Amino acid sequence: MRYSPSQVFAVILKKKRCSKLKADSMGIHRTFYELRQKNPEIMSQFQFVKKGNPFSITLEEVLTWFQLVGALKQFNPYYTEFSVDKDKVEELLPEDMNGFDDFKGLEEFDQCVIA
């Protein structure tokens, strides 16, 4: 099954059960680059330019989309973290998440999460 980039991001947020993320664009892009290396089929729509720090236009669009629909919010005065709205993330999940049973490297995303 092919998942949209937004669905992939929603599943990762759901599986990690995070309520806050570091608003560190470079760190998020680097982490997703590493996750794509380990999960090329599920994350095939995330293409990266690797000149210095990996960068994905698709991932940047997903981050923007999640902010526009209110799934990621920045209330802090210095924009150093995202608050994750778990209810909004639930709305963005695919109906069938079985394709993520063998998802590798999810612990890589821990560097983006604020405990």
C-alpha positions as CSV (number, residue, x, y, z in Angstrom):
1,M,0.0,0.0,0.0
2,R,1.2,3.5,-0.8
3,Y,0.9,6.1,1.8
4,S,0.9,9.9,1.4
5,P,3.8,11.8,3.0
6,S,1.2,13.4,5.4
7,Q,0.0,9.9,6.4
8,V,3.6,8.8,7.0
9,F,4.3,11.8,9.2
10,A,1.0,11.2,11.1
11,V,1.9,7.6,11.8
12,I,5.3,8.5,13.1
13,L,3.8,11.0,15.5
14,K,1.2,8.5,16.6
15,K,3.7,5.7,17.1
16,K,6.1,7.9,19.1
17,R,3.2,9.3,21.2
18,C,4.9,12.7,21.3
19,S,3.2,15.8,22.5
20,K,6.1,18.2,21.6
21,L,8.7,18.3,18.9
22,K,11.8,20.5,18.6
23,A,11.2,23.2,16.0
24,D,14.5,22.3,14.5
25,S,14.0,22.0,10.8
26,M,17.6,20.8,10.1
27,G,17.2,18.0,12.7
28,I,13.8,16.9,11.4
29,H,15.1,16.8,7.8
30,R,18.2,14.8,8.9
31,T,16.1,12.4,10.9
32,F,13.7,11.8,8.0
33,Y,16.6,11.3,5.7
34,E,17.9,8.5,8.0
35,L,14.4,7.0,8.3
36,R,14.0,7.0,4.5
37,Q,17.3,5.1,4.1
38,K,15.8,2.4,6.4
39,N,12.3,2.4,4.9
40,P,12.7,3.2,1.2
41,E,9.3,1.7,0.2
42,I,7.1,3.5,2.7
43,M,9.0,6.7,2.5
44,S,9.6,6.7,-1.3
45,Q,7.8,10.0,-1.8
46,F,10.3,11.8,0.4
47,Q,13.1,12.9,-1.9
48,F,16.1,14.6,-0.5
49,V,18.8,17.0,-1.8
50,K,22.0,16.2,0.1
51,K,24.3,19.2,-0.1
52,G,25.4,19.6,3.5
53,N,22.3,18.9,5.6
54,P,19.6,16.7,3.8
55,F,16.6,18.7,2.7
56,S,13.2,17.5,1.4
57,I,10.7,19.9,-0.2
58,T,8.0,17.2,0.4
59,L,8.8,17.1,4.1
60,E,8.8,20.9,4.3
61,E,5.3,20.9,2.7
62,V,4.1,18.3,5.2
63,L,5.4,20.4,8.1
64,T,3.6,23.4,6.7
65,W,0.4,21.4,6.1
66,F,0.4,20.1,9.6
67,Q,0.7,23.6,10.9
68,L,-2.1,24.9,8.6
69,V,-4.6,22.2,9.8
70,G,-3.6,22.7,13.4
71,A,-1.9,19.4,14.0
72,L,1.4,21.2,14.9
73,K,1.3,24.5,16.8
74,Q,3.8,27.0,18.0
75,F,2.7,28.9,21.1
76,N,6.1,29.5,22.7
77,P,7.6,33.0,22.2
78,Y,10.8,31.8,20.5
79,Y,9.3,29.2,18.2
80,T,11.6,26.5,19.6
81,E,9.0,23.7,19.8
82,F,5.9,22.4,18.2
83,S,2.9,21.3,20.3
84,V,1.3,18.2,18.7
85,D,-2.5,18.1,18.7
86,K,-3.1,14.4,18.9
87,D,-6.7,14.6,17.9
88,K,-5.8,16.4,14.7
89,V,-3.1,13.8,14.0
90,E,-5.6,11.0,14.4
91,E,-7.7,12.6,11.7
92,L,-4.7,12.4,9.3
93,L,-3.9,8.8,9.9
94,P,-4.5,6.2,7.1
95,E,-7.3,3.7,7.7
96,D,-4.9,0.8,7.3
97,M,-1.6,1.1,9.2
98,N,-0.5,-2.5,8.6
99,G,2.2,-1.3,6.2
100,F,4.0,0.2,9.2
101,D,4.4,-3.0,11.1
102,D,8.0,-3.4,10.0
103,F,8.9,0.3,10.1
104,K,12.6,0.5,11.0
105,G,14.5,3.1,12.9
106,L,11.7,4.8,14.7
107,E,14.1,5.4,17.6
108,E,15.8,7.9,15.3
109,F,12.9,10.2,15.7
110,D,13.6,10.5,19.5
111,Q,16.1,13.2,18.8
112,C,13.2,15.4,17.5
113,V,10.9,14.8,20.5
114,I,10.8,16.9,23.6
115,A,10.0,14.7,26.6
